[in-house]
Amino acid sequence: MNERHLSIDEIASIRNKYWIKQDNLYREQHSDKEIPMESEPSDEESDLSIVIYDDKQHYIDLNNNIYEITECNQIGKLVDKK
């Protein structure tokens, strides 16, 4: 997996999925507030998502393996294999 090179579009798609998930979580936790809904960007489906692991953002694949995110948003080393 760490031989794989992510395109800019795939990186943006992964990040958009993460922020949509964070937005939905915030809305659930603050259901008493009226929060305007912004339109969601259309994203390509990706087999990667972003999770918080050891207080940092990491990529997680469909098998729940967790990888570091490099400085240039590429897949880094495997940090937790399931």
N, CA, C and O atoms as a CHARMM CRD file, in Angstrom:
* protein
*
  328
    1    1 MET  N      0.83400  -1.19900   0.00000 PROA 1      0.00000
    2    1 MET  CA     0.00000   0.00000   0.00000 PROA 1      0.00000
    3    1 MET  C      0.86900   1.25000   0.00000 PROA 1      0.00000
    4    1 MET  O      0.51100   2.22600  -0.65900 PROA 1      0.00000
    5    2 ASN  N      1.99400   1.26400   0.70800 PROA 2      0.00000
    6    2 ASN  CA     2.79700   2.48500   0.75100 PROA 2      0.00000
    7    2 ASN  C      3.58000   2.71300  -0.53900 PROA 2      0.00000
    8    2 ASN  O      4.31400   3.69700  -0.63500 PROA 2      0.00000
    9    3 GLU  N      3.44700   1.83200  -1.53700 PROA 3      0.00000
   10    3 GLU  CA     4.00600   2.06900  -2.86300 PROA 3      0.00000
   11    3 GLU  C      3.02800   2.89200  -3.70000 PROA 3      0.00000
   12    3 GLU  O      3.39900   3.43400  -4.74000 PROA 3      0.00000
   13    4 ARG  N      1.79700   2.98100  -3.25000 PROA 4      0.00000
   14    4 ARG  CA     0.74700   3.65200  -3.99400 PROA 4      0.00000
   15    4 ARG  C      0.91900   5.16100  -3.91600 PROA 4      0.00000
   16    4 ARG  O      1.23400   5.70300  -2.85700 PROA 4      0.00000
   17    5 HSD  N      0.71200   5.83500  -5.03800 PROA 5      0.00000
   18    5 HSD  CA     0.80200   7.29500  -5.08900 PROA 5      0.00000
   19    5 HSD  C     -0.60100   7.85700  -5.27700 PROA 5      0.00000
   20    5 HSD  O     -1.28000   7.50500  -6.24200 PROA 5      0.00000
   21    6 LEU  N     -1.04100   8.71100  -4.38600 PROA 6      0.00000
   22    6 LEU  CA    -2.38200   9.29000  -4.44200 PROA 6      0.00000
   23    6 LEU  C     -2.39800  10.51300  -5.34800 PROA 6      0.00000
   24    6 LEU  O     -1.49700  11.35000  -5.29700 PROA 6      0.00000
   25    7 SER  N     -3.42700  10.60700  -6.17200 PROA 7      0.00000
   26    7 SER  CA    -3.59200  11.79500  -7.00900 PROA 7      0.00000
   27    7 SER  C     -4.15200  12.93500  -6.15700 PROA 7      0.00000
   28    7 SER  O     -4.68400  12.71200  -5.07000 PROA 7      0.00000
   29    8 ILE  N     -4.02400  14.13400  -6.66300 PROA 8      0.00000
   30    8 ILE  CA    -4.55100  15.29700  -5.94600 PROA 8      0.00000
   31    8 ILE  C     -6.05700  15.15400  -5.74100 PROA 8      0.00000
   32    8 ILE  O     -6.57600  15.48800  -4.67600 PROA 8      0.00000
   33    9 ASP  N     -6.76100  14.65400  -6.76700 PROA 9      0.00000
   34    9 ASP  CA    -8.21000  14.46800  -6.65000 PROA 9      0.00000
   35    9 ASP  C     -8.56600  13.46400  -5.57000 PROA 9      0.00000
   36    9 ASP  O     -9.53100  13.66500  -4.83300 PROA 9      0.00000
   37   10 GLU  N     -7.79700  12.38200  -5.46600 PROA 10     0.00000
   38   10 GLU  CA    -8.09800  11.37900  -4.44300 PROA 10     0.00000
   39   10 GLU  C     -7.81300  11.92500  -3.04200 PROA 10     0.00000
   40   10 GLU  O     -8.56500  11.65300  -2.10600 PROA 10     0.00000
   41   11 ILE  N     -6.74100  12.68500  -2.89600 PROA 11     0.00000
   42   11 ILE  CA    -6.43800  13.30800  -1.60000 PROA 11     0.00000
   43   11 ILE  C     -7.58100  14.24700  -1.20400 PROA 11     0.00000
   44   11 ILE  O     -8.03100  14.23600  -0.05800 PROA 11     0.00000
   45   12 ALA  N     -8.04600  15.05400  -2.15500 PROA 12     0.00000
   46   12 ALA  CA    -9.15300  15.97800  -1.87200 PROA 12     0.00000
   47   12 ALA  C    -10.41500  15.20600  -1.50300 PROA 12     0.00000
   48   12 ALA  O    -11.14300  15.60600  -0.59500 PROA 12     0.00000
   49   13 SER  N    -10.67600  14.11000  -2.19800 PROA 13     0.00000
   50   13 SER  CA   -11.85300  13.29900  -1.90400 PROA 13     0.00000
   51   13 SER  C    -11.78600  12.72400  -0.49600 PROA 13     0.00000
   52   13 SER  O    -12.77800  12.75300   0.23300 PROA 13     0.00000
   53   14 ILE  N    -10.63300  12.20400  -0.11100 PROA 14     0.00000
   54   14 ILE  CA   -10.45400  11.62500   1.22500 PROA 14     0.00000
   55   14 ILE  C    -10.64900  12.70000   2.28700 PROA 14     0.00000
   56   14 ILE  O    -11.33200  12.47200   3.28600 PROA 14     0.00000
   57   15 ARG  N    -10.05700  13.85800   2.07900 PROA 15     0.00000
   58   15 ARG  CA   -10.19600  14.95800   3.04600 PROA 15     0.00000
   59   15 ARG  C    -11.64200  15.44800   3.12200 PROA 15     0.00000
   60   15 ARG  O    -12.13200  15.75100   4.21000 PROA 15     0.00000
   61   16 ASN  N    -12.32600  15.52800   1.98400 PROA 16     0.00000
   62   16 ASN  CA   -13.72600  15.95700   1.99100 PROA 16     0.00000
   63   16 ASN  C    -14.59400  14.99100   2.77800 PROA 16     0.00000
   64   16 ASN  O    -15.46400  15.41700   3.53800 PROA 16     0.00000
   65   17 LYS  N    -14.36300  13.68000   2.60300 PROA 17     0.00000
   66   17 LYS  CA   -15.13000  12.69200   3.37700 PROA 17     0.00000
   67   17 LYS  C    -14.91200  12.89700   4.86900 PROA 17     0.00000
   68   17 LYS  O    -15.85500  12.80500   5.65500 PROA 17     0.00000
   69   18 TYR  N    -13.67300  13.17300   5.26400 PROA 18     0.00000
   70   18 TYR  CA   -13.35200  13.38600   6.68000 PROA 18     0.00000
   71   18 TYR  C    -14.10400  14.60500   7.21900 PROA 18     0.00000
   72   18 TYR  O    -14.70800  14.53700   8.29000 PROA 18     0.00000
   73   19 TRP  N    -14.06900  15.71200   6.48600 PROA 19     0.00000
   74   19 TRP  CA   -14.70300  16.93200   6.97800 PROA 19     0.00000
   75   19 TRP  C    -16.21800  16.81500   6.97700 PROA 19     0.00000
   76   19 TRP  O    -16.87400  17.39800   7.84000 PROA 19     0.00000
   77   20 ILE  N    -16.79200  16.08100   6.03800 PROA 20     0.00000
   78   20 ILE  CA   -18.23600  15.85000   6.04200 PROA 20     0.00000
   79   20 ILE  C    -18.62400  15.05300   7.28400 PROA 20     0.00000
   80   20 ILE  O    -19.63100  15.34300   7.93000 PROA 20     0.00000
   81   21 LYS  N    -17.81000  14.04000   7.61400 PROA 21     0.00000
   82   21 LYS  CA   -18.07600  13.22800   8.80400 PROA 21     0.00000
   83   21 LYS  C    -17.97200  14.09000  10.06700 PROA 21     0.00000
   84   21 LYS  O    -18.79600  13.96100  10.97300 PROA 21     0.00000
   85   22 GLN  N    -16.96000  14.97300  10.13300 PROA 22     0.00000
   86   22 GLN  CA   -16.79900  15.85600  11.28500 PROA 22     0.00000
   87   22 GLN  C    -17.96300  16.83400  11.38100 PROA 22     0.00000
   88   22 GLN  O    -18.44700  17.11300  12.47800 PROA 22     0.00000
   89   23 ASP  N    -18.41600  17.35600  10.24800 PROA 23     0.00000
   90   23 ASP  CA   -19.54400  18.27700  10.21500 PROA 23     0.00000
   91   23 ASP  C    -20.80800  17.59300  10.73000 PROA 23     0.00000
   92   23 ASP  O    -21.53300  18.16100  11.54700 PROA 23     0.00000
   93   24 ASN  N    -21.07100  16.38300  10.25800 PROA 24     0.00000
   94   24 ASN  CA   -22.25600  15.64900  10.71100 PROA 24     0.00000
   95   24 ASN  C    -22.19400  15.35600  12.20900 PROA 24     0.00000
   96   24 ASN  O    -23.20700  15.44600  12.90200 PROA 24     0.00000
   97   25 LEU  N    -21.02700  15.01100  12.70100 PROA 25     0.00000
   98   25 LEU  CA   -20.85500  14.75400  14.13300 PROA 25     0.00000
   99   25 LEU  C    -21.13800  16.02200  14.94100 PROA 25     0.00000
  100   25 LEU  O    -21.81800  15.96500  15.96600 PROA 25     0.00000
  101   26 TYR  N    -20.62100  17.15700  14.48800 PROA 26     0.00000
  102   26 TYR  CA   -20.86300  18.42600  15.17200 PROA 26     0.00000
  103   26 TYR  C    -22.35700  18.74800  15.18800 PROA 26     0.00000
  104   26 TYR  O    -22.89600  19.17300  16.21000 PROA 26     0.00000
  105   27 ARG  N    -23.01500  18.54400  14.05600 PROA 27     0.00000
  106   27 ARG  CA   -24.45900  18.81300  13.97200 PROA 27     0.00000
  107   27 ARG  C    -25.25000  17.93000  14.92900 PROA 27     0.00000
  108   27 ARG  O    -26.22000  18.38400  15.53700 PROA 27     0.00000
  109   28 GLU  N    -24.83800  16.66200  15.06500 PROA 28     0.00000
  110   28 GLU  CA   -25.51400  15.75900  16.00700 PROA 28     0.00000
  111   28 GLU  C    -25.31000  16.22000  17.44600 PROA 28     0.00000
  112   28 GLU  O    -26.24000  16.17600  18.25200 PROA 28     0.00000
  113   29 GLN  N    -24.10700  16.66000  17.76700 PROA 29     0.00000
  114   29 GLN  CA   -23.79500  17.07400  19.13000 PROA 29     0.00000
  115   29 GLN  C    -24.39700  18.43500  19.47400 PROA 29     0.00000
  116   29 GLN  O    -24.54600  18.76400  20.65100 PROA 29     0.00000
  117   30 HSD  N    -24.73900  19.21900  18.47400 PROA 30     0.00000
  118   30 HSD  CA   -25.29400  20.55500  18.68600 PROA 30     0.00000
  119   30 HSD  C    -26.62900  20.68300  17.95700 PROA 30     0.00000
  120   30 HSD  O    -26.86300  21.64700  17.22900 PROA 30     0.00000
  121   31 SER  N    -27.48500  19.71000  18.16200 PROA 31     0.00000
  122   31 SER  CA   -28.76500  19.67500  17.44300 PROA 31     0.00000
  123   31 SER  C    -29.68600  20.83600  17.81900 PROA 31     0.00000
  124   31 SER  O    -30.63500  21.13500  17.09400 PROA 31     0.00000
  125   32 ASP  N    -29.41200  21.48700  18.94100 PROA 32     0.00000
  126   32 ASP  CA   -30.24300  22.60700  19.36500 PROA 32     0.00000
  127   32 ASP  C    -29.90400  23.89800  18.62300 PROA 32     0.00000
  128   32 ASP  O    -30.65100  24.87200  18.70800 PROA 32     0.00000
  129   33 LYS  N    -28.77600  23.91400  17.88900 PROA 33     0.00000
  130   33 LYS  CA   -28.37900  25.11100  17.15700 PROA 33     0.00000
  131   33 LYS  C    -28.81500  24.99400  15.70000 PROA 33     0.00000
  132   33 LYS  O    -28.85100  23.90400  15.12700 PROA 33     0.00000
  133   34 GLU  N    -29.14200  26.13400  15.12200 PROA 34     0.00000
  134   34 GLU  CA   -29.45400  26.14000  13.69500 PROA 34     0.00000
  135   34 GLU  C    -28.15700  26.41400  12.93800 PROA 34     0.00000
  136   34 GLU  O    -27.58200  27.49800  13.03800 PROA 34     0.00000
  137   35 ILE  N    -27.71600  25.43400  12.19600 PROA 35     0.00000
  138   35 ILE  CA   -26.45700  25.53200  11.46800 PROA 35     0.00000
  139   35 ILE  C    -26.78300  25.44400   9.97900 PROA 35     0.00000
  140   35 ILE  O    -27.36600  24.45400   9.53700 PROA 35     0.00000
  141   36 PRO  N    -26.42100  26.45500   9.20500 PROA 36     0.00000
  142   36 PRO  CA   -26.72400  26.39600   7.77000 PROA 36     0.00000
  143   36 PRO  C    -25.96700  25.24900   7.10000 PROA 36     0.00000
  144   36 PRO  O    -24.80400  24.99100   7.41100 PROA 36     0.00000
  145   37 MET  N    -26.63500  24.57900   6.19300 PROA 37     0.00000
  146   37 MET  CA   -26.03600  23.44900   5.49500 PROA 37     0.00000
  147   37 MET  C    -25.42600  23.93800   4.19400 PROA 37     0.00000
  148   37 MET  O    -26.08800  24.60400   3.39700 PROA 37     0.00000
  149   38 GLU  N    -24.15700  23.60300   3.98400 PROA 38     0.00000
  150   38 GLU  CA   -23.51400  23.94400   2.72600 PROA 38     0.00000
  151   38 GLU  C    -23.62700  22.75200   1.79400 PROA 38     0.00000
  152   38 GLU  O    -23.74000  21.61000   2.23700 PROA 38     0.00000
  153   39 SER  N    -23.59500  23.02500   0.52200 PROA 39     0.00000
  154   39 SER  CA   -23.67100  21.92500  -0.43000 PROA 39     0.00000
  155   39 SER  C    -22.40800  21.07100  -0.33400 PROA 39     0.00000
  156   39 SER  O    -21.30500  21.58000  -0.13000 PROA 39     0.00000
  157   40 GLU  N    -22.59800  19.77600  -0.48400 PROA 40     0.00000
  158   40 GLU  CA   -21.47500  18.85500  -0.39100 PROA 40     0.00000
  159   40 GLU  C    -20.82700  18.71500  -1.75700 PROA 40     0.00000
  160   40 GLU  O    -21.51800  18.60300  -2.77000 PROA 40     0.00000
  161   41 PRO  N    -19.49100  18.72200  -1.78600 PROA 41     0.00000
  162   41 PRO  CA   -18.82000  18.52400  -3.06800 PROA 41     0.00000
  163   41 PRO  C    -19.00800  17.08000  -3.52300 PROA 41     0.00000
  164   41 PRO  O    -19.11400  16.17100  -2.70000 PROA 41     0.00000
  165   42 SER  N    -19.04800  16.88000  -4.82300 PROA 42     0.00000
  166   42 SER  CA   -19.13100  15.50300  -5.30600 PROA 42     0.00000
  167   42 SER  C    -17.73100  14.90200  -5.24400 PROA 42     0.00000
  168   42 SER  O    -16.76400  15.48900  -5.72900 PROA 42     0.00000
  169   43 ASP  N    -17.64400  13.73900  -4.64800 PROA 43     0.00000
  170   43 ASP  CA   -16.35300  13.08500  -4.46900 PROA 43     0.00000
  171   43 ASP  C    -16.33500  11.74000  -5.16200 PROA 43     0.00000
  172   43 ASP  O    -17.35100  11.05300  -5.26700 PROA 43     0.00000
  173   44 GLU  N    -15.14900  11.38500  -5.63500 PROA 44     0.00000
  174   44 GLU  CA   -14.96700  10.02700  -6.10800 PROA 44     0.00000
  175   44 GLU  C    -14.92200   9.14500  -4.86600 PROA 44     0.00000
  176   44 GLU  O    -14.46800   9.57500  -3.80600 PROA 44     0.00000
  177   45 GLU  N    -15.38700   7.93500  -5.00000 PROA 45     0.00000
  178   45 GLU  CA   -15.26500   7.00800  -3.88300 PROA 45     0.00000
  179   45 GLU  C    -13.81200   6.59200  -3.76100 PROA 45     0.00000
  180   45 GLU  O    -13.14500   6.34600  -4.76600 PROA 45     0.00000
  181   46 SER  N    -13.33300   6.51400  -2.57100 PROA 46     0.00000
  182   46 SER  CA   -11.96400   6.08800  -2.31500 PROA 46     0.00000
  183   46 SER  C    -11.99100   4.95700  -1.30600 PROA 46     0.00000
  184   46 SER  O    -12.89500   4.86600  -0.47500 PROA 46     0.00000
  185   47 ASP  N    -10.99500   4.10100  -1.39200 PROA 47     0.00000
  186   47 ASP  CA   -10.89400   3.00800  -0.42800 PROA 47     0.00000
  187   47 ASP  C    -10.18700   3.45600   0.84400 PROA 47     0.00000
  188   47 ASP  O     -9.94500   2.64300   1.73600 PROA 47     0.00000
  189   48 LEU  N     -9.85400   4.74300   0.93600 PROA 48     0.00000
  190   48 LEU  CA    -9.19600   5.28800   2.12100 PROA 48     0.00000
  191   48 LEU  C    -10.07500   6.34900   2.76900 PROA 48     0.00000
  192   48 LEU  O    -10.83700   7.04400   2.09600 PROA 48     0.00000
  193   49 SER  N     -9.95600   6.45900   4.08000 PROA 49     0.00000
  194   49 SER  CA   -10.59700   7.52000   4.84500 PROA 49     0.00000
  195   49 SER  C     -9.57600   8.04900   5.83000 PROA 49     0.00000
  196   49 SER  O     -8.47400   7.51100   5.93900 PROA 49     0.00000
  197   50 ILE  N     -9.93500   9.09700   6.54500 PROA 50     0.00000
  198   50 ILE  CA    -9.05400   9.66100   7.56900 PROA 50     0.00000
  199   50 ILE  C     -9.64500   9.35800   8.93500 PROA 50     0.00000
  200   50 ILE  O    -10.84500   9.51600   9.15900 PROA 50     0.00000
  201   51 VAL  N     -8.77800   8.91800   9.84800 PROA 51     0.00000
  202   51 VAL  CA    -9.16800   8.68900  11.23800 PROA 51     0.00000
  203   51 VAL  C     -8.14500   9.37200  12.13000 PROA 51     0.00000
  204   51 VAL  O     -7.03500   9.68400  11.69900 PROA 51     0.00000
  205   52 ILE  N     -8.53200   9.59900  13.37000 PROA 52     0.00000
  206   52 ILE  CA    -7.59600  10.11100  14.36600 PROA 52     0.00000
  207   52 ILE  C     -7.03500   8.90000  15.10700 PROA 52     0.00000
  208   52 ILE  O     -7.78600   8.10800  15.67700 PROA 52     0.00000
  209   53 TYR  N     -5.72100   8.76500  15.09400 PROA 53     0.00000
  210   53 TYR  CA    -5.02200   7.64600  15.73900 PROA 53     0.00000
  211   53 TYR  C     -3.82200   8.24400  16.45100 PROA 53     0.00000
  212   53 TYR  O     -3.02300   8.93800  15.82200 PROA 53     0.00000
  213   54 ASP  N     -3.67500   8.00000  17.72300 PROA 54     0.00000
  214   54 ASP  CA    -2.60100   8.61200  18.52900 PROA 54     0.00000
  215   54 ASP  C     -2.59600  10.13300  18.38300 PROA 54     0.00000
  216   54 ASP  O     -1.53700  10.74700  18.25100 PROA 54     0.00000
  217   55 ASP  N     -3.78100  10.73300  18.40900 PROA 55     0.00000
  218   55 ASP  CA    -3.97000  12.18900  18.34300 PROA 55     0.00000
  219   55 ASP  C     -3.48400  12.82900  17.04300 PROA 55     0.00000
  220   55 ASP  O     -3.22800  14.03300  17.01000 PROA 55     0.00000
  221   56 LYS  N     -3.35400  12.04000  15.96500 PROA 56     0.00000
  222   56 LYS  CA    -2.94900  12.56400  14.66100 PROA 56     0.00000
  223   56 LYS  C     -3.86000  11.98400  13.59000 PROA 56     0.00000
  224   56 LYS  O     -4.45400  10.92100  13.77000 PROA 56     0.00000
  225   57 GLN  N     -3.96100  12.69900  12.47400 PROA 57     0.00000
  226   57 GLN  CA    -4.72300  12.17800  11.34300 PROA 57     0.00000
  227   57 GLN  C     -3.92100  11.08300  10.64600 PROA 57     0.00000
  228   57 GLN  O     -2.72300  11.23300  10.40600 PROA 57     0.00000
  229   58 HSD  N     -4.58900   9.99500  10.32800 PROA 58     0.00000
  230   58 HSD  CA    -3.99500   8.87200   9.60300 PROA 58     0.00000
  231   58 HSD  C     -4.98900   8.39500   8.55400 PROA 58     0.00000
  232   58 HSD  O     -6.19000   8.64000   8.67100 PROA 58     0.00000
  233   59 TYR  N     -4.48500   7.71000   7.52400 PROA 59     0.00000
  234   59 TYR  CA    -5.36400   7.05200   6.56300 PROA 59     0.00000
  235   59 TYR  C     -5.74400   5.68700   7.11200 PROA 59     0.00000
  236   59 TYR  O     -4.94700   5.03500   7.78700 PROA 59     0.00000
  237   60 ILE  N     -6.98300   5.25300   6.81700 PROA 60     0.00000
  238   60 ILE  CA    -7.42400   3.90700   7.16000 PROA 60     0.00000
  239   60 ILE  C     -8.02200   3.30500   5.88800 PROA 60     0.00000
  240   60 ILE  O     -8.78400   3.96200   5.17800 PROA 60     0.00000
  241   61 ASP  N     -7.66500   2.03900   5.60900 PROA 61     0.00000
  242   61 ASP  CA    -8.19600   1.40500   4.41000 PROA 61     0.00000
  243   61 ASP  C     -9.41600   0.55700   4.75600 PROA 61     0.00000
  244   61 ASP  O     -9.85100   0.52500   5.90700 PROA 61     0.00000
  245   62 LEU  N     -9.96000  -0.12100   3.76700 PROA 62     0.00000
  246   62 LEU  CA   -11.18000  -0.90900   3.97500 PROA 62     0.00000
  247   62 LEU  C    -10.96200  -2.10500   4.89800 PROA 62     0.00000
  248   62 LEU  O    -11.92400  -2.65300   5.43600 PROA 62     0.00000
  249   63 ASN  N     -9.71400  -2.51300   5.08600 PROA 63     0.00000
  250   63 ASN  CA    -9.39100  -3.61600   5.99900 PROA 63     0.00000
  251   63 ASN  C     -9.04900  -3.11300   7.39900 PROA 63     0.00000
  252   63 ASN  O     -8.60600  -3.88900   8.24600 PROA 63     0.00000
  253   64 ASN  N     -9.25200  -1.82100   7.64400 PROA 64     0.00000
  254   64 ASN  CA    -8.95400  -1.16300   8.92400 PROA 64     0.00000
  255   64 ASN  C     -7.46700  -1.09400   9.24300 PROA 64     0.00000
  256   64 ASN  O     -7.10200  -0.93200  10.40700 PROA 64     0.00000
  257   65 ASN  N     -6.60100  -1.21400   8.24100 PROA 65     0.00000
  258   65 ASN  CA    -5.17800  -0.97100   8.43300 PROA 65     0.00000
  259   65 ASN  C     -4.96600   0.54100   8.47200 PROA 65     0.00000
  260   65 ASN  O     -5.59500   1.27900   7.71300 PROA 65     0.00000
  261   66 ILE  N     -4.08800   0.99700   9.34900 PROA 66     0.00000
  262   66 ILE  CA    -3.89200   2.43100   9.54900 PROA 66     0.00000
  263   66 ILE  C     -2.48100   2.81300   9.09800 PROA 66     0.00000
  264   66 ILE  O     -1.50300   2.14700   9.43900 PROA 66     0.00000
  265   67 TYR  N     -2.39800   3.89900   8.32500 PROA 67     0.00000
  266   67 TYR  CA    -1.14200   4.36800   7.75200 PROA 67     0.00000
  267   67 TYR  C     -0.90600   5.82100   8.12400 PROA 67     0.00000
  268   67 TYR  O     -1.85200   6.59500   8.27000 PROA 67     0.00000
  269   68 GLU  N      0.36400   6.18800   8.27800 PROA 68     0.00000
  270   68 GLU  CA     0.71700   7.58600   8.48300 PROA 68     0.00000
  271   68 GLU  C      0.36200   8.37600   7.22900 PROA 68     0.00000
  272   68 GLU  O      0.29300   7.81900   6.13300 PROA 68     0.00000
  273   69 ILE  N      0.13600   9.68000   7.39700 PROA 69     0.00000
  274   69 ILE  CA    -0.03700  10.58600   6.26800 PROA 69     0.00000
  275   69 ILE  C      1.25700  11.39400   6.17800 PROA 69     0.00000
  276   69 ILE  O      1.63900  12.06600   7.13600 PROA 69     0.00000
  277   70 THR  N      1.92600  11.32900   5.03700 PROA 70     0.00000
  278   70 THR  CA     3.19200  12.04200   4.87200 PROA 70     0.00000
  279   70 THR  C      2.94300  13.53900   4.71900 PROA 70     0.00000
  280   70 THR  O      1.79800  13.97500   4.60100 PROA 70     0.00000
  281   71 GLU  N      4.01300  14.31800   4.72100 PROA 71     0.00000
  282   71 GLU  CA     3.90500  15.77300   4.58100 PROA 71     0.00000
  283   71 GLU  C      3.21900  16.17300   3.28400 PROA 71     0.00000
  284   71 GLU  O      2.55900  17.21000   3.22100 PROA 71     0.00000
  285   72 CYS  N      3.37600  15.34600   2.23800 PROA 72     0.00000
  286   72 CYS  CA     2.73700  15.67100   0.95100 PROA 72     0.00000
  287   72 CYS  C      1.44200  14.88200   0.75800 PROA 72     0.00000
  288   72 CYS  O      1.01200  14.64600  -0.37100 PROA 72     0.00000
  289   73 ASN  N      0.81900  14.47200   1.88500 PROA 73     0.00000
  290   73 ASN  CA    -0.48100  13.79000   1.91300 PROA 73     0.00000
  291   73 ASN  C     -0.49400  12.41900   1.25300 PROA 73     0.00000
  292   73 ASN  O     -1.55600  11.92200   0.87800 PROA 73     0.00000
  293   74 GLN  N      0.66800  11.80600   1.10800 PROA 74     0.00000
  294   74 GLN  CA     0.74100  10.46500   0.54200 PROA 74     0.00000
  295   74 GLN  C      0.63500   9.42800   1.66700 PROA 74     0.00000
  296   74 GLN  O      0.66700   9.77300   2.84800 PROA 74     0.00000
  297   75 ILE  N      0.50900   8.16400   1.28500 PROA 75     0.00000
  298   75 ILE  CA     0.41300   7.08200   2.25900 PROA 75     0.00000
  299   75 ILE  C      1.80300   6.81100   2.81900 PROA 75     0.00000
  300   75 ILE  O      2.74000   6.52000   2.07700 PROA 75     0.00000
  301   76 GLY  N      1.92200   6.91200   4.13600 PROA 76     0.00000
  302   76 GLY  CA     3.19200   6.65400   4.79700 PROA 76     0.00000
  303   76 GLY  C      3.26300   5.20900   5.26800 PROA 76     0.00000
  304   76 GLY  O      2.61800   4.32000   4.71200 PROA 76     0.00000
  305   77 LYS  N      4.06200   5.00000   6.30300 PROA 77     0.00000
  306   77 LYS  CA     4.25200   3.62400   6.77000 PROA 77     0.00000
  307   77 LYS  C      3.03200   3.10900   7.50500 PROA 77     0.00000
  308   77 LYS  O      2.26100   3.87500   8.08200 PROA 77     0.00000
  309   78 LEU  N      2.87600   1.81400   7.47300 PROA 78     0.00000
  310   78 LEU  CA     1.78700   1.12400   8.16700 PROA 78     0.00000
  311   78 LEU  C      2.04600   1.23000   9.67400 PROA 78     0.00000
  312   78 LEU  O      3.12400   0.86400  10.14200 PROA 78     0.00000
  313   79 VAL  N      1.06700   1.72600  10.43300 PROA 79     0.00000
  314   79 VAL  CA     1.25500   1.87000  11.88200 PROA 79     0.00000
  315   79 VAL  C      0.39800   0.90200  12.67900 PROA 79     0.00000
  316   79 VAL  O      0.69200   0.63900  13.84500 PROA 79     0.00000
  317   80 ASP  N     -0.67200   0.35700  12.06400 PROA 80     0.00000
  318   80 ASP  CA    -1.51100  -0.61600  12.76400 PROA 80     0.00000
  319   80 ASP  C     -2.17600  -1.51000  11.73100 PROA 80     0.00000
  320   80 ASP  O     -2.98700  -1.04600  10.92900 PROA 80     0.00000
  321   81 LYS  N     -1.83200  -2.79300  11.75000 PROA 81     0.00000
  322   81 LYS  CA    -2.38900  -3.75300  10.79900 PROA 81     0.00000
  323   81 LYS  C     -3.44300  -4.58000  11.49400 PROA 81     0.00000
  324   81 LYS  O     -3.20800  -5.08800  12.59000 PROA 81     0.00000
  325   82 LYS  N     -4.61000  -4.72400  10.87100 PROA 82     0.00000
  326   82 LYS  CA    -5.71500  -5.51400  11.43500 PROA 82     0.00000
  327   82 LYS  C     -5.76600  -6.86300  10.79500 PROA 82     0.00000
  328   82 LYS  O     -6.62700  -7.67500  11.13400 PROA 82     0.00000
